[in-house]
Amino acid sequence: MALRELDSAQAVNTFKSSNPNTVVCFSATWCMPCSASKPQYEQLASDYLQDSSKDVKCGIVYEHNLGESIHDFQIRAFPTYVLYTSNGQEAGRIQGVNFDGIKAMIEKAGCKKDFGEGKSLGGGTPVSSDEARKQRLAMLEKKAGDDDVQMKEAATTQEEPVKDVEMKDTGDNADANEGENELVDPTESLSQEDIKTLTESMGFSLIKAQKGLLNSNSGVEGAVEWLMNHQDDEDIDEPIAKVPKNGAVAQSYKCNECGKILSNMANLELHANKTGHSDFEESTQCIKPLTEEEKAKKIAEIKDLLKAKRMEREALEKVEDVDREKKRREMGKNMAQTREEMEKAARLREAKQRKKEKEDFKRERARIKAEIEKDKRERAAHKGKLTSKLGIDGYHPDAIQYDVDAGVSSPGHHPHKKIKASVAKIDEYISKVSSYKAGGDGGKCLKILSLYVKNIVENPGEDKFKKINMENKAYKTKVKPFIGAKALLLAIGFSPNEGNDALVLEDDADMDILKETQKKLEAAYAAY
């Protein structure tokens, strides 16, 4: 592969020392120009690999692989291309994407392949033997003359005393060299407030505090983190050496596109993501802490900003509250309309039910009147006597008739016979009573019958519950008029007394039948 990828500072040093001429690109993964120009750099490396006249090897290393050692290479911007010649000496550098500048830098350094000194094996203009002899004599005479001159110079040197000569640089070069060789204290640019915090508040020594700040570039927090990771280093307490003026330790980062100074790498990445800027370099400028006035001004600005944000949020919430209130009112109207429609439908159903009940009552009343008229006509035709029995749907010979006085004897009257109790008969009588729907009379009859039987079942030793007075108003109005009611009482063990004014429970009445009848009556009343 033409382009060599390096993963550490040691790999960079090995690469540049093992090759006569090397170009190392110092790059960053977050730098967009670095990523965009990498294919061109790979092509440049391939071109030099195939060029027989140039001896140049190309490599690339990323800042996250170098860590703190990136300061050893004096990198202040990405990408930076550095040319190293023999023995790893720097011959030049280019900051930013400039491949024409890289090629010119390589040409200027003369990075050519060394094939050694050649020897001529002949050729040139042919000469005669006499001319060749004359040329050889001339060369010998010239050599002899040169030897005489060297001998005279040697004699002169021995006679004259040797004088010390002081070599001095003059002009701009001297000033430049003096500036480059000037040493400065890297701790002078550190924040005294941060040093005070680390030494007085946290208990670190002055040297440790200074080393933490120099190696972290991110304030007190970064210094503490660095010291926790390097507190066991052997040279942690050794004095801090001075550095060349041009090699002062970077204290911040500078955005070359907008000129903003950033205190640490986290702020740099945040600024790059927010603005899209990608041209950054290290800076020795230290961000000074704010004065009390500046702090107060900054706090006031933040308060004003928060106030504006709060007012904006309150205005937005007010609009949202109005929208919610509108929606709530609209929902309330819809609910009220729905509730009104439901109530209207309920009223219509109730009106229909009342109308139906009235119609049923009228039909039942008309039917009863018709039966009474029919009864009157039959009695009139038979001199006050009935030859048939009145039933629920008219005249049915098998239906149970109303009570007849015991002393009256007629062709249609027979003394009461004991009805044999059976489940089928009991169900039939309960069904007949339940068929009376007009005015709820059937339900009232079922309730009274259920009460009669319940008192006997729950109090079998009480004689008062075993006798039903037929002259009682409740019996006469709510039990006697309904076909099947008296027949049910007779079926479960009741029989008329001698005066025919009461029903008395016989001693041999079956208690199991009474209990079963109670359940059936309660169920019929619940279903009525």
Secondary structure, 3 states (H helix, E strand, C coil): CCEEEECCHHHHHHHHHCCCCEEEEEECCCCHHHHHHHHHHHHHHHHHHHCCCECCEEEEEEHHHHHHHHHHHCCCCCCEEEEECHHHCEEEEEECCCHHHHHHHHHHHCCECCCCCCCCCCCCCCCCHHHHHHHHHHHHHHHHHHHHHHHHHHHHHHHCCCCCCCCCCCHHHHHHHHHHHCEECHHHHCCHHHHHHHHHHCCCCHHHHHHHHHHHCCHHHHHHHHHHHHCCCCCCCCCCCCEEHHHCCCCEEEECCCCCEECCHHHHHHHHHHHCCCCEEEECCCCCCCCHHHHHHHHHHHHHHHHHHHHHHHHHHHHHHHHHHHHHHHHHHHHHHHHHHHHHHHHHHHHHHHHHHHHHHHHHHHHHHHHHHHHHHHHHHCCCCCCCCEECCEECCCCCCCCCCCCCCCCCCCCCCCCCCCHHHHHHHHHHHHCCCHHHHHHHHHHHHHHHHHHHHHCCCCHHHHEEECCCHHHHHHCCCCCCHHHHHHHCCEEECCCCCEEEECCCCCHHHHHHHHHHHHHHHHHC
